[in-house]
Amino acid sequence: MPFRVAQLTTFEVTKNLYLSAKRRRQPNDNDASISLSALDAAICGGIAGSFSAAITNPLDRIKTLMMTDTTNAYGGSVVACASKILKDDGIAGLFAGVVPRVVYIAPSVCIFFVAYEVVQQKMNKSDD
């Protein structure tokens, strides 16, 4: 759930910043006509997916270690697991595996947000 919240929030923030910049570059266009193209949505989605995957990596690492901890080496609780990671590996230990996680997640999020924007734009046109 934290990943999805971060992903959707980051996408909307990125999208709004991009559209604001696009409006400043095209001041004569009607605000309603300015929207994301499929490429724009893919780029904003890639940013959102990469950022969300990176910031939620510590939670994912803790979850994975706790799920695979058959010897109870990580203490059986989130706090105990996080403490052990920090003690053994420092902050870097919480971010172990962040690059593969981002590389794995970002493309699927790009595709998701392209589809999301296309459907949203078609629904908005049908409302008009």
C-alpha positions in Angstrom: 0.0 0.0 0.0 2.8 2.6 0.7 4.2 1.9 -2.8 0.8 2.6 -4.5 0.2 5.8 -2.4 3.7 7.0 -3.3 3.3 6.0 -6.9 -0.1 7.7 -7.5 0.9 10.8 -5.6 4.2 11.1 -7.4 2.6 10.6 -10.8 0.0 13.4 -10.1 2.7 15.8 -8.8 4.9 15.0 -11.8 2.0 15.3 -14.2 0.9 18.7 -12.8 4.5 20.1 -12.9 4.9 18.9 -16.5 1.5 20.3 -17.6 2.3 23.6 -15.9 5.6 23.8 -17.8 3.8 22.9 -21.0 1.2 25.7 -20.5 4.0 28.2 -19.9 5.6 27.1 -23.2 2.3 27.3 -25.1 0.5 30.3 -23.5 -2.0 30.8 -26.4 -3.5 27.3 -26.2 -6.7 26.6 -24.3 -5.9 24.9 -20.9 -8.4 22.2 -21.7 -6.5 21.2 -24.9 -3.2 20.7 -23.0 -2.8 17.1 -22.0 -0.2 14.3 -21.7 0.7 12.4 -24.8 1.5 8.7 -24.4 5.2 9.5 -24.3 4.6 12.2 -21.7 2.6 9.7 -19.6 5.3 7.1 -19.9 8.0 9.5 -18.7 5.9 10.8 -15.8 5.0 7.2 -15.0 8.6 6.1 -15.1 9.6 8.9 -12.7 6.8 8.0 -10.4 7.6 4.3 -10.5 11.3 4.8 -10.0 10.8 7.2 -7.1 8.2 5.0 -5.4 10.2 1.8 -5.8 13.3 3.6 -4.3 11.6 5.1 -1.3 9.7 2.0 -0.4 12.7 -0.3 -0.8 13.4 -0.4 2.9 9.9 -1.6 3.7 10.2 -4.2 1.0 13.6 -5.4 2.2 12.2 -5.8 5.8 9.1 -7.6 4.5 11.2 -10.0 2.4 13.6 -10.8 5.2 10.8 -11.4 7.6 9.0 -13.7 5.2 12.1 -15.8 4.5 13.5 -15.8 8.0 13.1 -19.5 9.0 15.7 -19.2 11.8 14.2 -16.1 13.5 17.5 -14.3 12.9 15.7 -11.1 12.4 13.7 -11.1 15.6 10.2 -11.6 14.3 9.1 -8.0 14.3 9.5 -5.1 11.9 11.4 -3.0 14.5 13.8 -5.9 15.4 14.4 -6.6 11.7 15.1 -3.0 10.9 17.4 -2.7 13.9 19.4 -5.8 12.8 19.7 -4.5 9.3 20.9 -1.1 10.6 23.3 -2.7 13.0 24.8 -5.2 10.5 24.8 -3.1 7.3 23.9 0.5 8.2 21.5 2.6 6.2 22.8 1.1 2.9 21.4 -2.3 4.1 17.9 -0.9 3.9 18.5 0.0 0.3 20.2 -3.2 -0.7 18.6 -4.3 -4.0 17.2 -0.9 -4.9 18.6 -0.8 -8.5 17.1 -4.2 -9.5 13.8 -3.2 -7.9 13.6 0.1 -9.8 14.6 -1.6 -13.1 12.0 -4.2 -12.5 9.1 -1.9 -11.5 9.6 1.3 -13.7 8.7 -0.3 -17.1 5.4 -1.7 -15.8 4.5 1.6 -14.2 5.2 3.4 -17.5 2.8 1.1 -19.3 0.2 1.4 -16.5 0.2 5.2 -16.6 0.0 5.3 -20.5 -3.1 3.2 -20.3 -4.4 5.2 -17.4 -4.0 8.5 -19.2 -5.5 7.2 -22.5 -8.6 5.9 -20.7 -8.9 9.0 -18.6 -8.7 11.3 -21.6 -11.3 9.2 -23.5 -13.6 9.3 -20.6 -13.3 13.1 -20.3 -14.0 13.5 -24.0 -17.2 11.3 -23.7 -18.3 13.5 -20.8 -18.1 16.6 -23.1 
